[in-house]
């Protein structure tokens, strides 16, 4: 029974360390916005994200990198300019009004 628990622990640690790149809490809170939704928001700057061509989830990886960049500058919303593939670009906004 102890060896089964050990094996489960090793598998769980590998899953955490070896690959699941989840968003930080701040990046996970960033919402996508349209021009209409962002009219009362402050534009911060452009952000981007990239991923390897070999990455099977390249678009998600690149978008997550852009969300992390937006979170790092205090953004609350993001508007995609180039939303696809291994290189994405977006505008980051700060919207302080309650939703």
N, C-alpha and C positions, 0 to 999 in steps of 0.2 A: 504493500500500500504506500509506503514511503517513496519508493521509486516512481510510482505513478504521479505522486504530488510533485516530485522533483522534475519529472519530465514535463508536466503541465506548466510549472514555473519557468522552465527553460524556454518552452514554446512561447509563452506569454511575453517574456523579456525580449525574445528575438523579434516578435511582432511589433513591439514598441520601438526597439532600437534599430531594427533592420529596415524599416521601410515606411511605416505609416506616418506620413508627413501631414499632420493635421494643422489646422490654422490656430494661431494664438487666439485667446478670447477676444482681444481688441479687433483683430482682423475678421473674426467670425461675425462680429456685430456690424460690420460695414454693409450698408444696403446699396443695391443698384438703384440709380435714379435716372429719370428722363429730364429733358430740358425743362418741361413744365414743372416738375417736382423740385427742381434745383434753382428756381428763379430767386428765392429769398436766401440762398446759401452763399457762403464765401468760397470762391475758387481758391484752392491752395497751390496746386501744381500738377504737372503730368507725372504719372507713375508708369512703370513698365515691369514686365516679368518675362522670363524666358525659361525654356525647358529644352532638354536634349531631344534630338530627332529620334533617339532610341527609346524614349519614354513612352510607354503605351498610354499614359494619361497626360500627355504633353500639354494639352489645352488647360486641363485642371491645374496642373503644376504651375504653368505660367500665370494663370489667373490668380492662384493662391499667392504667388510671389508678388504680384502687383497689389493685392489686398494687404499683404504684410507691409509693403512700402507705404501704402496709404495710411495704414494704422500708425506707422512710426511717425508720421507728421501730423497726427491728430484728426484725420478725416473721419467723417461719419457716413459719407456716401461716395459712390464711384460711378462714373459714366464711361462706358467702354467706347473707345475710338477705333481700335483694332482689336476685336474680341476673339480672334481665332488663332489657333495653331500653336507653334512653338515660341512665338514672340507676340505678346499682347501689349497694348498701350491703353491708358485710361486717364481721365481727368479726375482728380481727387477734390472733394468739396467738404466743407464743414457746415452742417446745418444744426444750429443751436436751438431752433424753435421746437417745442414739444410736439410730438406726433400724435 
